[in-house]
Amino acid sequence: MAHDGHSRITAPAPNVYDAEPIPEGARAEIDRLLQSGDLFRYTSDNAPVSLLEAEFAAFMGVRYALAVSSCSAAMFLALKALDLPRGSRVLIPAFTFAAVPSAVVHADCVPVLIEVGHDFRIDLTDFRMKLAEGAGAVMISHMRGHTSDMDQIMAACDAAGVPLVEDAAHSLGTLWDGRRIGTIGRIGCFSFQSYKLVNAGEGGMLVTDDPEIAARAVIMSGAYEHNWKKHPGLQNSFHLWQNRLPLYNMRMQNLSAAVIRPQIPEIDRRVRDGRANHDRVADRLNASPWFRVPKALPKEDRAPDSLQFNLIGVETDAAAVKFQELCKARGVGANVFGLSRDNARAFWNWQFLGEVPDLPKTRAMLMRAGDLRLPARLTAAELDYIADTLIAAADEAFGRD
Ligand SMILES: Cc1ncc(COP(=O)(O)O)c(C=O)c1O
């Protein structure tokens, strides 16, 4: 829509929710699966799910990859595979999606929320303090693809003898010091839900180099009887666990794998485009006094498909709400996490946890942090429309010409 007075904002607002088309290569395979009806991952040898696991493991440079129904399933199975006693404390960032504390509760553990700062990364002082109070595991969400300092986190976890699970739902393609995020901790979890870099509607992946963890997760994901024979390289471990673990049945089916496999070779291109898009909008916003887009950490090569910013010098919630509404009226969704109703990334809305903890640092961040989807397929003109709209809305809401 053309809009009032700001001459540069004339194009229609870009649709940031549509996904990229699924690569053409998926069609023939989907057709073959529909013809044969062979949709269950364990019916035939070399089923699409098994091929996907091998390809994903090669892409990530890990020994084992297990395809499952969602990242939530991967996180649940990760905690179960670690064999944590019921009621174990699992440290997670207080800035993440509600699915993360939910997976901890699902695994009969207790989430302990770590403060998160204005740079969207965990507060290492609070982390160390809560780790010192005891933990069965640490599960770090690299929320919106912002990587917390993995050197410090790994060192603290190793010193405490506590396993680290990485929730890499938003970090497919991100590197830390040249290593792929999701491969640094004991277990990494990925999502193929539609708003992620690889889109299968739903789906997830668990990766690890640890054969015992892999074998336990495979069985619990639903490799009943001798279906584990279709997972290479784990025969000895499976003999240990056969019939000794519950089957939670969180398998991926072949159609999902057929949709995902042709997207794996697209990941590097999507990462490059997403990063360039992010940096183009970030540079524009950082040139305005109202916005600060935190920088990547020195060891981090990010893979963003969204952008988060802090609103600077905005005293009242009312002004921030007005900014949000002006953006929306101009067709751009730039939600302030703490000011959009029932936001599933605001920890005080996780009432299923019981009493909401006092986390002033994370709360202050969420009350002035905006969230913008920026899928890799956007054009330069669309990105400029978004940046122009945010800056114009901020000028109007916060009182500058
Ligand atoms: C940070 C984060 N972790 C995990 C998940 C869970 O992913 P899934 O929808 O595949 O269960 C999400 C979902 O969007 C998420 O945002």
The ligand as an SDF file (V2000), in Angstrom:
LIG
                    3D

 16 16  0  0  0  0  0  0  0  0999 V2000
   13.7070  -21.7320   19.6230 C   0  0  0  0  0  0  0  0  0  0  0  0
   12.8120  -22.8780   19.2700 C   0  0  0  0  0  0  0  0  0  0  0  0
   13.1500  -24.0990   19.6790 N   0  0  0  0  0  0  0  0  0  0  0  0
   12.3830  -25.1800   19.3900 C   0  0  0  0  0  0  0  0  0  0  0  0
   11.2150  -25.0570   18.6690 C   0  0  0  0  0  0  0  0  0  0  0  0
   10.3860  -26.2810   18.4180 C   0  0  0  0  0  0  0  0  0  0  0  0
   10.3460  -26.6060   17.0780 O   0  0  0  0  0  0  0  0  0  0  0  0
    9.2140  -27.5820   16.5180 P   0  0  0  0  0  0  0  0  0  0  0  0
    8.0670  -26.7040   16.0930 O   0  0  0  0  0  0  0  0  0  0  0  0
    9.8730  -28.2540   15.3420 O   0  0  0  0  0  0  0  0  0  0  0  0
    8.8460  -28.5170   17.5970 O   0  0  0  0  0  0  0  0  0  0  0  0
   10.8330  -23.8080   18.2020 C   0  0  0  0  0  0  0  0  0  0  0  0
    9.6090  -23.6630   17.3920 C   0  0  0  0  0  0  0  0  0  0  0  0
    9.4010  -22.7490   16.6620 O   0  0  0  0  0  0  0  0  0  0  0  0
   11.6360  -22.6860   18.5140 C   0  0  0  0  0  0  0  0  0  0  0  0
   11.2830  -21.4540   18.1280 O   0  0  0  0  0  0  0  0  0  0  0  0
  1  2  1  0
  2  3  1  0
  2 15  2  0
  3  4  2  0
  4  5  1  0
  5  6  1  0
  5 12  2  0
  6  7  1  0
  7  8  1  0
  8  9  2  0
  8 10  1  0
  8 11  1  0
 12 13  1  0
 12 15  1  0
 13 14  2  0
 15 16  1  0
M  END
$$$$
